[in-house]
């Protein structure tokens, strides 16, 4: 960002000397602000992506814990089935309790799995949004550099090309808000 500020200072000095370059300097200042804004949006989108990925990973860990508990209860149920001949009434009672717990974990796992998949989908959306902001930032940076070439060459074609690149950058960054 400091490079852009240095460039803007130089552009302002040249604009003082040559009034025809004032619009170019103003364009560069606007592009610098847009670059900073889109860069910030990109950083925030990447942070959101990381947070969502962490939540999805936590949800899958929770799912796995429930799966292990259910598997343990199923194993105990098999042991009780083998011991059923010793104290049949108590074994049936404990076995019924285990079956209830197993079914409860199975239902919880289905809910947890659905939530984890939903979180993974949100991670993908956040990633696509961040990518669009990054693309917008790249085009705006290029637009700033191309526009600054106008100051060196006094050729307006670079200024116009900078406008085109800036529009592409703005559209790319704005499309990040449309990602669903």
C-alpha positions in Angstrom: 0.0 0.0 0.0 2.9 2.3 0.6 4.0 1.9 -3.0 0.6 3.1 -4.1 0.9 6.1 -1.8 4.3 7.0 -3.2 2.9 6.7 -6.7 0.0 8.9 -5.9 2.3 11.6 -4.4 4.4 11.5 -7.6 1.2 11.7 -9.7 0.0 14.7 -7.7 3.3 16.5 -8.2 3.1 15.9 -12.0 -0.5 17.0 -12.1 0.6 20.4 -10.5 3.1 20.8 -13.3 0.8 19.6 -16.1 -2.9 20.3 -15.6 -3.9 17.9 -18.3 -2.8 15.1 -16.1 -5.0 16.1 -13.1 -7.8 13.6 -14.2 -5.2 10.8 -14.4 -4.0 11.6 -10.9 -7.6 11.7 -9.6 -8.3 8.4 -11.3 -5.2 6.9 -9.6 -6.3 8.2 -6.2 -9.8 6.6 -6.7 -8.2 3.3 -7.8 -5.9 3.2 -4.8 -9.0 3.6 -2.5 -10.8 0.8 -4.4 -7.7 -1.5 -4.2 -7.6 -0.9 -0.4 -11.3 -1.6 0.0 -11.4 -4.7 -2.2 -8.3 -6.0 -0.4 -10.0 -5.6 2.9 -13.1 -7.4 1.7 -10.9 -10.2 0.4 -9.0 -10.6 3.7 -12.3 -10.7 5.6 -13.8 -13.3 3.2 -10.7 -15.5 3.7 -11.0 -15.1 7.5 -14.7 -16.1 7.3 -13.6 -19.1 5.2 -11.2 -20.3 7.8 -13.7 -19.8 10.6 -16.3 -21.8 8.7 -13.8 -24.6 8.0 -13.0 -24.8 11.7 -16.7 -25.0 12.6 -17.2 -27.8 10.0 -14.1 -29.7 11.4 -15.5 -29.3 14.9 -18.9 -30.7 13.8 -17.2 -33.7 12.2 -15.3 -34.3 15.4 -18.6 -34.2 17.3 -20.1 -36.7 14.8 -17.1 -39.0 15.3 -17.5 -38.9 19.1 -21.1 -39.9 18.8 -20.2 -42.6 16.4 -17.6 -44.0 18.9 -20.2 -44.0 21.7 -22.7 -45.8 19.6 -20.1 -48.4 18.5 -19.2 -48.9 22.2 -22.8 -49.5 23.1 -23.3 -51.9 20.2 -20.2 -53.8 21.4 -21.6 -54.0 25.0 -25.0 -55.1 23.6 -23.2 -58.0 21.9 -21.5 -58.9 25.2 -24.8 -58.9 27.0 -26.4 -61.1 24.3 -23.6 -63.6 25.0 -24.2 -63.4 28.8 -28.0 -63.4 28.4 -28.3 -66.9 30.0 -27.0 -65.9 33.4 -29.6 -63.3 34.6 -32.1 -63.0 31.8 -34.3 -60.3 33.3 -31.5 -57.9 34.1 -29.8 -58.6 30.8 -33.0 -57.8 28.9 -33.4 -54.5 30.9 -29.8 -53.4 30.2 -30.1 -54.5 26.6 -33.2 -52.4 26.1 -31.4 -49.4 27.6 -28.5 -49.9 25.3 -30.8 -50.1 22.3 -32.4 -46.8 23.2 -29.0 -45.2 23.6 -27.8 -46.6 20.3 -30.9 -45.3 18.5 -30.5 -41.9 20.2 -26.9 -41.7 18.9 -27.9 -42.8 15.5 -30.5 -39.9 15.3 -28.0 -37.4 16.7 -25.4 -38.5 14.2 -27.8 -37.9 11.3 -28.5 -34.3 12.6 -24.8 -33.6 13.2 -23.8 -35.0 9.8 -26.4 -32.7 8.1 -25.1 -29.7 10.0 -21.5 -30.5 9.2 -22.3 -30.8 5.5 -24.1 -27.5 5.6 -21.1 -25.9 7.2 -18.8 -27.4 4.5 -21.1 -25.8 1.8 -20.8 -22.4 3.6 -17.0 -22.9 3.5 -17.2 -23.4 -0.2 -19.3 -20.2 -0.6 -16.9 -18.2 1.5 -14.0 -19.5 -0.6 -15.7 -18.5 -3.9 -16.5 -15.1 -2.5 -12.9 -14.5 -1.3 -11.6 -15.6 -4.7 -13.8 -13.0 -6.5 -12.6 -10.3 -4.2 -9.0 -11.4 -4.8 -9.6 -11.3 -8.6 -11.1 -7.8 -8.3 -8.1 -6.7 -6.3 -5.7 -8.0 -8.9 -7.5 -6.1 -11.7 -7.7 -2.9 -9.7 -3.9 -3.1 -8.9 -3.2 -3.6 -12.6 -5.5 -0.7 -13.5 -3.6 1.5 -11.1 -0.3 0.6 -12.6 -1.5 0.9 -16.2 -3.1 4.3 -15.4 0.2 5.5 -13.9 1.9 4.7 -17.2 -0.1 7.6 -18.6 2.0 10.0 -16.4 5.2 8.6 -17.9 4.1 8.6 -21.6 1.5 11.3 -21.8 -0.6 8.8 -23.8 -4.3 8.8 -22.9 -4.7 5.2 -24.2 -3.2 3.9 -21.0 -5.6 5.9 -19.0 -8.5 4.5 -21.0 -7.1 1.0 -20.6 -6.8 1.6 -16.9 -10.5 2.5 -16.8 -11.4 -0.7 -18.6 -9.3 -2.8 -16.2 -10.8 -0.9 -13.2 -14.3 -1.7 -14.4 -13.4 -5.4 -14.7 -11.9 -5.3 -11.2 -15.0 -3.6 -9.7 -17.4 -6.0 -11.4 -15.3 -9.0 -10.2 -15.2 -7.7 -6.7 -19.0 -6.8 -6.8 -19.8 -10.3 -7.9 -18.4 -11.5 -4.6 -21.5 -10.1 -3.0 -23.7 -12.2 -5.3 -22.2 -15.5 -4.4 -24.8 -17.7 -2.6 
